[in-house]
């Protein structure tokens, strides 16, 4: 065997669903959140399928939360300042990204993909009706597509990904496909999932958590599938495709801006609580308050009032902050997955890009007046519409997934992001984990670049 294969390989290891192995203890109580792979592929039941789906949802909660801070710092939403530990600051703004520590949005996403594949295989022979099988398949494929989207969007523009990891831990590594091939695969997965959901009858063969309320049937979850595909198409610059996908989503200018799907936390033993609530290290970027627009009565944008908590000013690592992040109000506060305000502002982007400025203005006004309590922009407003959209995305989606960084990168505006110090930079994306690079013998390739800040 090639010596490089002796290294721990991310794709090979994550191809095995999380299970209890490596000792002779007989566990009589199954893991109801992540059943062992053999329980799925050997003798799947409704119980094990339901448990595996719960595991996928819980894992995705962690993946979504993982996109908040680092991408949020990159997009100058906030800072992660720890007096005893400078690396969360220096490795996000100053130092070259080291594949040893910086190969983020890869192992977790491929673990999720591998688990999704195991569940999809199990569904082929599970004791379900055809409609139940199709409903569950569409649900899982939607999560799988979003996991690929996360891995793809975190990489630099030209960097591709492996598609469908080899389930054999000692087998050959799946070749790296081009970015174009990856996007095409993601788009196709969403379409396959939609077809399954549309053939999935009136209910899922499992229960969904409270954060999926209103989207817990195949037909309603199909609108989430369309929303997520619209996100993927938006970041591909496919504006007509984005608009088409949004037509099948739950976007609604008259609905609550928070309407959508979210991942729940709780304080119940055995579940996770929202660590953002208790973190003393997360501080708002000063530009949020400094650049905020004003309400009609002269008070600052309501989103600044709601999401920032004034604190005694202090300086660390050459950065001065005045506000703590206050986006998540309790240990059980959910993390949004995809919400109405995101969809409205993406629709504004797509309409602006395709020349329908009036429609873009209508959606911007829907968000700024409700979320920000700001006066509506007048009909025929001829200001900088793109930056107005990005302003509203910054504050409405603050600390929810790094959208400001992703947007500025898409529009080639990263140089506009403020730099508190000359040494602060911006990055094109994350490298592969070092072990993946070693296993593939590609340490000198773009996938494994250290990416110094520019």
N, C-alpha and C positions, 0 to 999 in steps of 0.2 A: 504494500500500500504506500502511496505517496506520503512522505514524511509530513507534509502539511496537513494531511487528514488526521494526524494525531492531535491537532489542536481542537479545543472545544469549538464546535461550529454552530453558529446561531441557528441556521435554517434546519440543520439536522436535529438538533436538540429540541427546538420548538415544534418539530413535526410530531412529537409525542404529547398527547393531552396530559395535563397535570394529573399525576396520580401518586399514590403512596407506594413506593418501591424501595428496594435496597435493604430490606430487613425481613425477618421471618415472622414478624408479629402478625397475627390474624385479626384484622380489623373487622369486627362484626357490624359496625355501623357505617354505611356507605357515605361518601362525600356527596351531600345533596346539592352542592353548588357546582362541583366539577367532578362528575363520575369518571372512573378510570376508563382508559381507552377500550379495554377488553369488555367492559360493561356496555359500551356503545356498539362496538363492531361485532361482538360475539353473540349477544342476546339482548338486543335493545327492546325496551318496553316503553310505554307511555311515561312511566315514572322516570326512567333514566333519560329519555329525551327531554322531558320537562326540566330535570335537574341540569342537563347540559345547556339548555337554553338560558336558564338562570345564570349559569356560569359565564356564558357569552355576554349577557347584559352586564354583569358585575365587572367583567374584564374590560368591557368597553367604557364603563364609567371611569375606570382608572386611566385608560388611554386618553379619553377626552380631557380629564383633569390634568394629565401630563403635558398637554399642549398649552396650558394657560400661562405658566410663569416664564419659561425660557423664551417662547415666542412673544410673550407680552413684553419682556425686557427688550428683545430685539426690535419690537415695534414702538418702543418708548411709551408704552402704557404705564409702566412702573419700574421699580427697582427691587431686587432681592438683596438686602443689605444686612450682613451678619458680622458684627464686630469681631467675633472669634474666628470667622472663616471667610476669607476674601474670595475663594474660588467661585461661588455662585455669581459673584459680580465680575471678577476678572475674566472668567471663562465665557461670559456672555457678552463682553464689550471690548476686551483688550487683547487677550491671549489668542494665539492660533488654536483652532479646534483640534484637540488631540483625539484620534480615533479610539484610544483606550477609554477615555471618559466621555467623549462627545458623540459616540455612535448612537444617538437617540432616535426614537420613533422608528425602530427597526425590530429589535427582539420581541418587544411586546406586541407589535402589530403582527409579526409572523407567528407568534404563539396563538394569537386570535385567529389568524387564517388557518393554521393547522387544526385548531379545535373546530372551527367551522367545517373544514373538510371532513373531519371525523364524524361530526353530526350528520352532514349530508350523506355520507356513506351509510351511516346507521339508519337513516330515514328510508333508504331503499328497501329494507327488509323489516322495518318496524311494524308492529300490529296496528296500523292506522288505516283509515279509509283513504281512498284516492284524493279526496278533497282535503282531508287533514294533512296528508303527505305534501300536497302542493302548497298549502298554506304555510306549513312549517319550513319547507324548502325556500319559499320566497322570503320569509322572515330572516332565515340564517344567511342567505345569499346577500341580502341587503347589508347586513353587518360585515360580511366578508368584503364586499365592495368598498365600504367605508374604511375598513382597516387598510386596504390597499391604497385608498386615497390619502390617508394620513401618512403612510410611508412614502408615497410619491411626492406629496406636497412639501414634505420636510426636506427633500433633497434638492440640490441645485438643478437648474433648468435642464441641463444636458445629461443628468445622471439617471439611468434606468434602474430596473429592479428584476429580481428573479420572479417568475410566475409559478404559482402552485409548487411549494417546496416538496422535495422527495420525502415520503413518509418513512423511508428506511434510514435509520440513524447512521448507518455505515455505507449507505449508497452514494452514488455520485451526486454532486451538488447540481441543482437546477441552473441552467445557463442564465446569464443576465440578459433580459430583453431591453430593447431601447425604450426611451421615455414615450415615444409615440405608440409603441406596441403596448406599453403598460396602460396608457390612457384608453386605448381602444378596448383593452381587456376589461378595464373598470366600467366603461360605458356599456359593454356587452353584458357584464354581470348584472348591472342594474336592470337592463331590459329582460334578462332571463328571470330575475327575481320578480319583476312586475307581472310577467306572464303567469308565473306560479301563483302569485297573490290573487290575480284576477280569476284563477281557476280554483281558488282555495275555499270556496264556500263562505259561510257566515261567521265562522269562529275559528280560533286557533286551538290546537289540542293541548294547550298549556295556558296558565294564567300569567299575566304580565303585571309588573309593579305599578304603583300609583302614578308614576311619572309618564306612563303611556296612556293614561286615561283619555278617552276620546279617540285614541288611535289603536285600540286593542282588538280590532277585528281586521281580517285581511283587506277588506275594501278601504278601511280608514288608514291602515298602515301603508297601503299603496300610495297615499298622498305623501307620506314621509319618504318613501322610496323616491318619488318624483322630486321632492324638495332636496334630498341628498344628491340626486343626479344633477339637479340644477347647480348645486354648489360645485360639483366636479366639472361641469361644462363651463361654468363661469371662470374658473381658474385655468381652463384651457383656452379661454378667449373665444369660445363658441357662443356668440351672443344670441343668434337666432335659436340655437338649441337650448340655451338657458331659458329664453322666453317660452319655448314650447314645453319644456319640462315644468316650468312654474305653473302653466295652465292646468296641469294635473295635480298640483300640490295643494296645500291648505292655505296658501297666501290669501290674505283678506284685509284690505285697508280699513274695514270697519270693525275688525276683531281686536282683542287685546294684543298688544305688542309682544307679550310674553307667551302667547298661545303657541303651543308646540309640544315637543317631547323633551323630557328632562330625565336625568339620572338621579335617583333618590339616594340620600344618605340617611342614617338614623343613629340613635344612641343605643339601640338594642344590642345586647350582647351577641357577638358573632358576626355583626355587620360593621361596616366602616362608617365613621363620622367624617364630616367635612373639615379637613385639616386647614383649609384656607381661613376658616373662622378663627382659629386659635394661633395662627402664625403671627409672630411679632415682627417679622422681617420684611413684609411686603408693603412697599410704600408707593404712593402715586407719583408719577412724573410731574414735576412742577408745571409743565406746559398744559396739563389738563385744566387747571384753574386759571392759569394766565391767558389761555386762548379761548376760554369758554364764552359763548355768546350770552346775551342777557335776555331775560324775560321782559314782558311789557312793563312790569313794575320796577325794573332795574335790578332785580335779584339775578343771581347767576343761574345758568342752565340747571334745570332740576336734576339732571343726571349727575352733575357734580355734587349737588347737595345730598343726593341719595347714596352715592357710591364712594364718596371720599369722607374721611373723618379727620378734621384738623388736629394736628399734634404740634408739640413744641418743636420748632425747627432744630435740626441737627445736621452736621456734616460728617460724612464718612467716605473714605476713598475719593475725596475731592468732589463729592456730590452732596448738595444740600436739598433736603426734602422738607415739606411742610404738612403733608397729609398722609395718613395711613389708608391703605385700601380697605373699603368697607362694603364690598360687593356682596359678600355672603354673610348673612345676619345671624346664623345659628349653626350649631353642630349638625343639624339635619337639613340645612339649606341645600337644595339640589343644584347640580351643574347642568346648564342647558346643553342639549344636543343640537337641535335645530329649531329656530323660533320664527315667529311671524315677522318681527322687525328685521331680521337678517334677510328673509325672503323679499320683503318690500324694498329694501335697499339694494339687493342684487337686481331686482327687476328695474329699479331706477338706473343702475349701471348699464344694464342691457339695453334699455330704451334709449339712454343717452348715446350709447355706442352705435345704435342703429338709426339715430336721427330723430327719435320721437322725444324731443325735449319736454314737451308739455306733459306727457305721461310720466317722465322722470320727475318733474317738479311735483306732480300730484302725490307720488309715493314719498318723496322727501318730506313734503309738508305733513303727510299722514304720520310720519315718525317724529319729526321735530316738534310738532304741536302736542302730541300725546306723551312721548317719552321725555322731551325736554321742556315742555310748557312754554315753548318759544312761539312768537308770532309767526303766522304763515308767511312765506315768501309770496309776493304779489304775482298775479298772472303776467306772463311775459318777462319775468325776472331774467336778466341777462348776465348775471354774475357767473363765477367759476363753479359750474355745476358739479364737476368731478370732485373738487376739493370739498364742496358742501356735502356731497354724499359720503366722502371719506371721514369728514368731521363727525357726521351722525353715526357712522359705523363705529368710530372710535369710542364714542360715549355710550351708545346703546349696547354695544357688544363688549364693553370693557371687561377685561380679565375673564373672558369666556372662551378663548381658543386662539389667540394670536392673530386675529383677522387683520389688524392694522399692518403688521409686518407682511403678511401674505398679500395684502392689497397693494402696498407700496412696492413690493418686489414685482408684482405682476405689471404695474404701470411704470416700472423703471424709475421710481421716485425715491429710492432708498437714500440718495444723497440729500434729500430734503429733511430726513429725520434729524432732530436736534442732537448735538453732541456736547455734553456738559464739559468734557475735556478733549483736547486735541487727540489724545490717544484712543478715544472711543471710536469704534468702527461698526460696520454692518457686515453681515455674512450672507453668502448666496444660498446657504443651506447646510445640512448636516452630512458628515461622511458616514460610510458604513462602519460598523463596529470593527475593531482591530482584528478580532479572531476570525471574522468573516473574510477580511482582507488577506490574512495569512493563509487561511484554508484555500483560498482561490489563487493565491500568489499574484495579487493585484495591488500591492502596497503602493506602487508608483502610478496607479491609474486614477482618473478623476473621482471614482467612487470612494476612494480612501484619502483624498486630499485633506491636508490639515486646515485649509481655509483660514489664512490670516485675515483679520478684519481689514476692510478697505475704507 
